[in-house]
């Protein structure tokens, strides 16, 4: 079972930089705008966006607030080396919600996790993520059907 970190420090910095630049540009911000919005000196912001400051959680949370992103999505994207994850969770705060639920679990019954072996945890977590995918597929299917119905209207209505 691979539980090691998949990115070295330099790779995390590169991924973080790519994510930060894309979010800034997507929001139509210049570097000076972001520095001002985050209360940073321009040079400090430039070093942050370049990834030179590493995973500075306070700055990432401040940045995410300005660009309306999921801060944990940004952090996980840098850790996984998966730039798109930050954008996939930006609209629904998916990574932050995952951690919120984990925190809630830890408070309520965190001791239960100690009773499970790693294989059981992989199975349980895997099923949870499979359920997320199935739910997304159903929602996409429902949306496609609604769009089809809207585009062509109700054929019975046209006969009246």
Secondary structure, DSSP 8 states (H G I E B T S, - for coil): ---S-SS-HHHHHHHHHHHHHHHHHHTT--HHHHHHHHT--HHHHHHHHHTTT-S-HHHHHHHHHHHT--HHHHHHHHHHT-HHHHHHTTTTTHHHHHHHHHHHHHHHHGGGGGGS-HHHHHHHHHHHHHHHHHHHHHHHHHHHHHHHHHHH--HHHHH-
